[in-house]
Amino acid sequence: MLNLLKNPGIEKVDKKRIYYFEFEGCHYYPKTAKLVVDGSEFFLSKYEREILELLISRPGEQISRQEIIDLIWGDKPCAPKTFGKHIDQLRDYLGDRGLDKDSQKIQTITRGYLIFKPTVTPHYHGLAPSLRLLIKGSVASCLLTGFLIIGVSDAFKSETFEAIEPKLLTSWKAGSKRPVVSPDGKVIIYSRQSKDSTTWDLLVTKRHSKTHKWLTHETLPHTQNTEPSFSPSGKQIVWVRSDHKTFCEVITMNFDTISLKTSDKKIVYQCMPSQLIRTPQWYSDSSLLLSSSLSSQPYGIIKLNLWTKEYTQITQPKDTIYGDYSIFYHPESQRAAFFRQSTSTGTELRVYDFTTQTDRLIRTYDHWLYSISWRNADQLVAQSDNSYEVINIANGSVKSVPISFQEAEPLQYPVLVDEHTIIFVRGPLRDREVIMHKLNDDSTEQVLTTLFDEHQGVVVKGKNNSIVFSLVENLKHHLYHMIDNEVTPFAELPRHSLVLDMAVSPNGELIAYLLGNTLFIKNRQGETLHSQPLTSTGFAFSPDSQYLFIGRRTEQETNILSLSVQEDFEPKNVTTGILPKVTQDGTLYFLRKISDQDWLFRQTDTGVEKVIKAPFSTTITHSNTFDVIDHSLFYIESENLTRLDLNNGEKVVIKKIKGNHFSMNYAQDFMVSVHAVTAQNNLIEFKLKHSDDPE
């Protein structure tokens, strides 16, 4: 596949930072294949994308149609009519139809030759406006300014941060997350999960004596006490308590950093169980900042006055499904850093200034982020593509300086004690086991691996004993294919990415998976055939491996699309609903909500009919929450894999299994389940040394 970011024609452009290309009022985003023309958005198919990227990389140059076909199709056949269809579609998108020849962006010069006439300007993630102004002219002239951009970067190479003198603060055989340091720097409060427990409690640790004390003692299963935060005075804390299914509440409590005594615990806000109340922050000792909404989704930042119980809406996000989340407030500068999951650009790091009431985009990321920390009023520490970086946002500019570590394990949740001391959670945040089952032998199950983390696993339905799974090993993330115990890696994923959902075609040749808000489709050779932004509600391949049925959520509705995976990946609307499943005879099953209750429906040639009320939870819309094979519904009930015949209502318990997600082959004799286990990590502290600091 041709890739614009790897094209030799733009080799000297700072490729990793490319955000979009601009030409004659059009914006093209290569990461998502989105083309914006006069406010209208188009997501290009595989071949449309590659043709446009080739033309963008060689503006003003005559290119023969045959050369384009050779570069893009390679040894695959491409009829002139097919090629012409793609060119015509691109011209329609670009508005060339009806224009005279000299006004067209894609022009036919002589028979068999094309030329892309516009001047192309690349735009970059996180560059200051002054640097963006330097990037003018065509890509050819950009080769010159590319040296300038790289030269500017080289000028900062001598400026680095180094994390030195590591000191382990805890030594639990358990999971830890979301640490926060008191304003006086004396204590750390964080969430901790004991081994083999389903609950999370708040624990306080004194930094210099390693004295520990539990602040909560949770008794409800699957309930978390998390997202702690200190008030500016350090005399109060706030946190979120929720099971993410039936209740969610924000709690405050008085706290003394010397004696570790607590008092006056009270619930100050009731939130929706599925609501992303991440990191409630103290705006003052009498008011909180929360991720919520006074009307409807998506959630923005609101300010809650704890005395009057009045709310004030601070941000009103657009171009997003989830809204704003993970707020981190800096009292001295009166600025809040937060994240927004954009449907077009990915994860956005933004800063809201309460003194000017302005919301500023700092930079975007391909991977999801959940935590950030202020170093001072003008600097933030965030997770970069490869490690961590200090982001300077002073004077309206943005400059990133990397932090180097002599550390082999992953680091998460940065929190600054002061400008020269930083704390992380060291080790994996989550761990999952992929367990293989032979269903005709009740005693046979095998754990795929217990050494590494971040698993998703799915069975190739049309083949016996064949699975695809994701695995993080030695800080590297890969997709693997296993047939008869022979394991082969076929694709490397971004290091900080998390595979949220996965499906594999019944013939085993195609893999669809969700990273953040982007759906990818790869073949077994690891080539990306298609990608698109997607707020997913599950997806599944058709039994002939020709189509991928996708559940998609937008701001207006949830619907199911059919995507051709053998042609041009053109989506077609099928019906409204979530979590599609397709049986061997082509019957489509899916869920719809009626009066706040999920029902299973099926669609055949004769229409849509309601089947049964869903006997399983749909709080998390994961493709492998249930399955339908031979018109029998498979789901997990009270830790039992259960089969329900949808024709006669007969219900059978198959076996007891671990995990909430599973995948089964058509023969119903082999499956995998994914079981979450307690991750083992701890808190670690580093000294943060700048290259200009004295030795």
LINZI-V768435 format. One record per backbone hydrogen bond with DSSP energy under -0.5 kcal/mol. CO is the residue of the C=O (numbers start at 0). NH is the residue of the N-H. If there is no record, write none. Layout:
# LINZI-V768435
co & nh
CO & NH
CO & NH
This chain:
# LINZI-V768435
co & nh
2 & 5
2 & 6
3 & 6
6 & 9
7 & 10
9 & 12
12 & 14
13 & 16
14 & 17
16 & 124
19 & 122
20 & 27
21 & 120
22 & 25
24 & 37
25 & 22
26 & 35
27 & 20
27 & 29
28 & 31
28 & 32
28 & 33
32 & 43
33 & 28
34 & 36
34 & 41
35 & 26
36 & 39
39 & 36
41 & 34
41 & 43
44 & 48
45 & 49
46 & 50
47 & 51
48 & 52
49 & 53
50 & 54
51 & 55
52 & 56
53 & 57
54 & 57
55 & 58
57 & 60
62 & 113
63 & 67
64 & 68
65 & 69
66 & 70
67 & 71
68 & 72
68 & 73
69 & 73
72 & 75
78 & 82
79 & 83
80 & 84
81 & 85
82 & 86
83 & 87
84 & 88
85 & 89
86 & 90
87 & 91
88 & 92
89 & 93
90 & 94
90 & 95
90 & 96
91 & 94
95 & 98
99 & 102
99 & 103
100 & 103
104 & 106
104 & 116
106 & 108
106 & 114
109 & 112
111 & 64
112 & 108
113 & 62
114 & 106
114 & 116
115 & 59
120 & 21
122 & 18
122 & 19
123 & 126
127 & 130
127 & 131
128 & 132
130 & 133
130 & 134
131 & 134
133 & 135
137 & 141
138 & 142
139 & 142
140 & 143
140 & 144
141 & 145
142 & 146
143 & 146
143 & 147
144 & 148
145 & 149
146 & 150
147 & 151
148 & 152
149 & 153
150 & 154
151 & 155
152 & 155
153 & 156
155 & 158
157 & 159
159 & 690
160 & 403
161 & 163
161 & 688
162 & 405
163 & 686
166 & 684
171 & 173
173 & 680
174 & 192
176 & 190
179 & 188
181 & 184
185 & 206
186 & 181
187 & 204
188 & 179
189 & 202
190 & 176
191 & 193
191 & 200
192 & 174
193 & 196
199 & 224
200 & 191
201 & 214
201 & 215
202 & 189
203 & 212
204 & 187
205 & 209
210 & 205
212 & 203
219 & 222
222 & 199
223 & 225
223 & 241
225 & 239
228 & 237
230 & 233
234 & 254
235 & 230
236 & 252
237 & 228
238 & 250
239 & 225
240 & 248
241 & 223
246 & 242
246 & 243
247 & 270
248 & 240
249 & 267
249 & 268
250 & 238
251 & 265
252 & 236
253 & 262
254 & 256
255 & 259
260 & 255
262 & 253
265 & 251
268 & 249
268 & 270
271 & 274
274 & 276
275 & 277
277 & 326
280 & 282
280 & 288
283 & 286
285 & 305
285 & 306
286 & 282
286 & 283
287 & 303
288 & 280
289 & 291
289 & 301
291 & 299
298 & 323
299 & 291
300 & 313
300 & 314
301 & 289
302 & 304
302 & 311
303 & 287
303 & 305
304 & 308
309 & 304
311 & 302
318 & 342
321 & 298
322 & 340
324 & 338
327 & 336
328 & 330
329 & 333
329 & 334
333 & 353
334 & 329
335 & 351
336 & 327
337 & 349
338 & 324
339 & 341
339 & 347
340 & 320
341 & 345
345 & 341
346 & 364
347 & 339
347 & 349
348 & 361
348 & 362
349 & 337
350 & 352
350 & 359
351 & 335
351 & 353
352 & 356
352 & 357
357 & 352
357 & 359
359 & 350
362 & 348
364 & 346
372 & 380
375 & 378
377 & 392
378 & 374
378 & 375
379 & 381
379 & 390
380 & 372
381 & 383
381 & 388
386 & 383
387 & 402
388 & 381
388 & 390
389 & 391
389 & 400
390 & 379
390 & 392
391 & 398
392 & 395
393 & 396
398 & 391
400 & 389
401 & 160
402 & 387
403 & 162
404 & 406
409 & 426
411 & 424
414 & 422
417 & 420
419 & 687
420 & 416
420 & 417
421 & 685
422 & 414
423 & 425
423 & 683
424 & 411
424 & 426
425 & 681
430 & 676
432 & 434
432 & 674
433 & 447
434 & 672
435 & 445
436 & 438
436 & 670
437 & 440
440 & 443
442 & 444
443 & 437
445 & 435
452 & 471
455 & 469
457 & 467
458 & 460
459 & 462
460 & 665
462 & 465
464 & 483
465 & 459
466 & 481
467 & 457
468 & 479
469 & 455
470 & 472
470 & 477
471 & 452
472 & 475
475 & 472
475 & 477
476 & 492
477 & 470
478 & 489
478 & 490
479 & 468
480 & 487
481 & 466
482 & 485
484 & 486
485 & 482
487 & 480
490 & 478
492 & 476
493 & 496
497 & 499
497 & 515
500 & 513
502 & 511
504 & 507
505 & 461
508 & 523
509 & 504
510 & 521
511 & 502
512 & 514
512 & 519
513 & 499
513 & 500
513 & 515
514 & 517
516 & 533
517 & 514
518 & 531
519 & 512
520 & 528
520 & 529
521 & 510
522 & 525
526 & 522
526 & 528
529 & 520
531 & 518
533 & 535
534 & 552
536 & 578
537 & 536
537 & 550
539 & 548
541 & 505
541 & 544
545 & 564
545 & 565
546 & 541
546 & 548
547 & 549
547 & 562
548 & 539
549 & 551
549 & 560
550 & 536
551 & 558
556 & 553
557 & 576
558 & 551
559 & 573
559 & 574
560 & 549
560 & 562
561 & 563
561 & 571
562 & 547
563 & 568
568 & 570
569 & 563
571 & 561
574 & 559
577 & 590
580 & 588
582 & 585
586 & 582
586 & 588
587 & 602
588 & 580
589 & 600
590 & 577
591 & 598
593 & 596
596 & 593
597 & 613
598 & 591
599 & 610
599 & 611
600 & 589
601 & 608
602 & 587
603 & 606
606 & 603
608 & 601
611 & 599
618 & 620
619 & 621
621 & 624
623 & 661
624 & 635
626 & 633
628 & 631
630 & 645
631 & 628
632 & 643
633 & 626
634 & 636
634 & 641
636 & 639
638 & 656
639 & 636
639 & 641
640 & 653
640 & 654
641 & 634
642 & 651
643 & 632
643 & 645
644 & 648
649 & 644
651 & 642
651 & 653
654 & 640
660 & 673
662 & 671
664 & 667
668 & 438
668 & 439
669 & 664
670 & 436
671 & 662
672 & 434
672 & 674
673 & 659
673 & 660
674 & 432
676 & 430
678 & 680
681 & 425
682 & 168
682 & 169
683 & 423
684 & 166
685 & 421
686 & 163
686 & 688
687 & 689
688 & 161
689 & 692
